[in-house]
Amino acid sequence: MRKEKPVTEADNYEKLLFDMFYGRIFRTAYYIVKDEHLAQDVVQETFIKAFKHIDSVKDGYKLGAWLGSIATRTSIDLLRKRRNYVPLENVNIDKVEEFDVHASPVEENMEENYIKEMLHETIKKLEPPEYREIVLLKYHYELMDKEIAELLGININTVKTRFRRAKQKLKRALYQEVKGEETF
C-alpha cells in the first residue's frame, strides 16, 4: 500500500495558481503555437518552470504577467525546437510545368518535391537565426508582422527589415543552389 503525501499549504497555493491562470496561459500558448496539444504541453511546462522559481517573484509583481511571459518564451522555445523540420506542403510553387512543358505527372511531382526539399534545406541554413525565425513565423505559422513583433519583443520595422533581408538571402541562396554553389 502506498503512503499518500500530506497536502501542504504550498500544494494548495500551486493548485490555486494553476486553476486561476490555466485559461489565460493556454490561450497565450495556443495563440503562438496554433495547436491544442502543443499548447497543453506549453501550459504544463510553464507551470513547472513557474513553481520551480516562484520564490523569485518580487512582491507586488503581477503573477499573471510573469506567467504570461514564461508561457510566451516557452512557446517560442517549442517553435524553435520544432523548426528543424518545416513541412512545406502548402508552399506555392509557381507552375512547375514551366521547367518542362512536356513533363509527365510523375516527373512534375518529383520536380515539385525536389524544389520543396531544396527550399526547406535553404531555410534551415539561413543565417543569422533571427532571419530564419522570422521566415518560419511568417510563412509556416502564418503570423502577421505585428504578431511577430509582439511575440519576439521587437519593433515591427525590425520584423519587416529582417524579413526583407531574409528573402534576399533566400533568393540568392536558391539561385546559387540551382547553379551548384553554396552561399551561406
N, C-alpha and C positions, 0 to 999 in steps of 0.2 A: 504494500500500500504506500502511496506517495504522500509525503507531507506537503501540505499547502503552505506557501509562504504567507505570512500575515500581511494584510493590506496596510500600507503605511500612508502617512499624510502626503508624501511625495507621489505615491501611486495615484492617489485621488486627484492631486494637482495636475499630473500628466494627463489623466483621463479627462479632466475638466478642460484643459487646454485643447486637447485633441477634439473633443466634442464642440467646443466653441469655434475653432478655426478650420475644421476639416473642409467645410464647403468652400470657404474662401481660398484655401490653399489648393484644393482640387481645381477650382475654376482658373486660378493663375497658371497652374501646371498644364491644364488642358488647352488653354489659350495658346501656350507656347508649343507644346508637343503634338497637339491635334490628334491624340489617340487616347481613348479612355483607359486602356490597360497601362500604357506608359505613364499617364497622369497619375494613376493609382500608385505606381512604383515611385514616382517623384514625391507624392504625398508621404508615403512610408519613409523614404529616405530623408525627407525634410524634417519629419518629427524625430527621427533617430538622431540626426545632427543637432536639432534644437535641444533635445533632452540631454545630450552629452555636454552642451555648452550653455545650459540655462543659467548657470551661475555668472556667466559673463555679461548678462543683460543688466544694463545700468538702470538704477531706479528712475522712474519717470519715462523710460524709453517705451515706445509703443510696441507691444508684443506682436500685434498684427502686422505692422510694418516690418519688424525683424523677421518674422516667419515668412512673410511675402518675399523678402529679399533672399532668404535661404531657398525658397521654392523656385524663384527665378533663376538663381545661379545653378541649382541642381538640375533644372530643366535644360539650361544651356549646356551644362556638362554632359547630360544624357544625349543631347543632339550632337555634340562634338564627338562623343564615342561612337554614335551610330553613323556619322557622316563618312566613315571609311568606305561604306558601300551605299551608293545612291542609285536606286532603281530608276532608270531613265525611260521607262515605257512611254511616258507622256510627253517626252521631248519632241517638239515638232521638227522633223527633218524635212526640209523643203525639197519635195519632189525627187525622190531617189532616182526616178526614171531619167532625170537629166544626165546622170552619169553614164547610162547606157540605154538608149532608146529602145533597143531590141532585147532587153533583159527579160528572162523568164521570171515568174513569181518567186521561185526558189532563189534565184540569183539576187532579185531585188531584196528579199528578206535577209539574205546573208549580208548584202551590202549595207542595209539599214542597221543590222545588228553590229556590224563592224564599226560603223560610224558612231553608234551609241556607245560602244565599248571604248572607242578612241576618245570620245568626249568625256566619258566617265573617268578614264585614266588621266586625261589632261587636267580635269578639275581637281582630282586627288593630288596632283603635283603642283597646283597653283600656289605660288608664293607671293607675298607673305601670307600666313594663315588667315589674316584678317580679310583678305580678298576672297579666299575660298569660303570662309564663313558667311560673308555677305551673299555670294552667289548661291550657296545652298539654302540660306534662309529665304532668299527671294524666289528662287525657282522651285526648289524641292519642297519647301514648307509653305510656299506661296504667301509670304508675309509682305506687307506694304513697307515702303521706306520708313514711314513714321513708326510702324510697329517694330521694325528692326532697330531703329534709333532708340526707342524706349527700352527694348529688350537688352541691348548692349550698353545702354547708358552713354550713348554718344550723340552728337549733333546730327540732325537729318542731312545736312550738307556734307558731312563726313561720309555718311552712308552712300550718298549719290556719287561722291568723288571716288570712293573705293570701288563702287560697282562699275563706274565708267572705266577706271583703270584696269579692273579685273577683266572686263570684256575685251579691252585692247590686248591684254596679255594672252587671254584665251585665243583670240583671233590669230595673233602671231604664232602662238604655240601650235595651234591646229594646222596653220599653213606650213610651219616647219615640219610637223609630223607627217603631213602629206608629202612633203619634199624629202623626208627621210632624215631630218636633223633634229637633235634635242635642243630646247631653248632654255629651260628653267635652269 
